[in-house]
C-alpha cells in the first residue's frame, strides 16, 4: 500500500486525495499552501469554494492580502489557532477554562502539568 511505502497513515493519504479532488489543478491558487486549500475544501458549492480562494483577506500584520490557515478557518467558521478578535480571544479563554483546550497532563503544553517545574 502506498501509505505504508511512504511511512504515513492511510487516513493521511485519503485526506490528501480528498483535498486534491476538491481542487482541480486549474483551480488551485499559486502561492497558497495545501493546508490552506484543505480548510475551505469543505465548502460544498464548488463555485463558492473557487471564488473564495481568489479573494485573499487583508493581513494587518503584513499589510498584504494573503491566506493563512487562520484566515481560511475564519472563512469556514472553524476555531483559529491564533485568536485576534475579542470574540476569538473570549472563545479561546472559555475553551481553556472548560478544559477543552488543555492537553493530557493537565497543562497547556503537551506533557506538562500545572505543578511541573522548568
N, C-alpha and C positions, 0 to 999 in steps of 0.2 A: 504494500500500500504506500502511496506517495507520502502521506503524513509521516509514516514510520521512516521512510527513506531520508526525509529532511529533518527528522527529530522534533516534530511538533504534534500536538494532539489533533486527532481527526476533526474535532469540532472547530479548531482554528482554521484548517483548510476549508471546511464547509462555510465558515464565516467569510473568509476571503472570497470564495466563489460566489456567495450570495451578494456581497457588496459589489463585486465586479459585474454581476448580472444586472444590477440596478443602475449601473453607469456604463453604457456603451462607450467605446473608446472615443467616439466623436463628441460625446457629451461631457467627458472628463475635463476638468479645468487644470491647465498647466499651472504649476507652482502651488497647487493646493494638495496637501498630503492625503494619503489613503485614509488616515484616521478621520480627517475632516469629511471626506467623501462618505465614509461609513455612517456617520451620525445622521445626516439627512436622508440616507438611503431608505429610511423607514417612511418617508413621505410617500403616500400611496399614489397620488396623481403624478405621473412622470413629468408632465409639462410644468407643474408647480415645482417639482424637485429640480428640474434642469434650469428653470428660471431663477430659483433661489441661489444656486451656486454661482450664477453670473453676477449677483448683486452682493458683493462682499461688504460687510459692515465696516464703519469707520472705527479704527482703533485709536482711542485718545492718547494712549501711551506712546505709540509710534508716529501718530499723525498721518497714518496711511489707511487706505481701505484694504483690509486683509482678513482672511479666515484664520481662526484658531479653533482648537477643539471646544473651548468655552463658548465662542460666538456661535458655533454650529449647535451646541447644546441649547443655547438660548433660543435659537430658531425653532427647535422642536420641543421645547418645554422641559428639557432634562435639567437636573441639578448640575451646576457648574463646579469645577474643581477650585477655581479662584474667584470667590464672590467679589463683586464690585458694587452693585447697587445695595441700598439699605435693605430692600426686600430679600436679596440673596444672602446678605450677612445675617439677617434675623433668622432665615430658614436654616442656615448652617449652624448657628448657635443653638437653635431649637433642636435640631437633629442631634447635636453633640450632647446636650443636656438630657435628652431622652435615650441616649445610649446607641442611637442608630449610626453615629459616625465613629464610634470607638472600635478599635481593633482588639483582637484577642490579647489578653494580658492586662486589660483594663485601662491602658494608657492611650494617648492619641497616636503614638508611634508604634509600629508593629514590634511585638516582643518586649515592650516596656510596660511597667506597671507604675502606678502613682508613687509607690514607695521606692522605686529603683533610684540608685544614685548614678551620677555620671562618672 
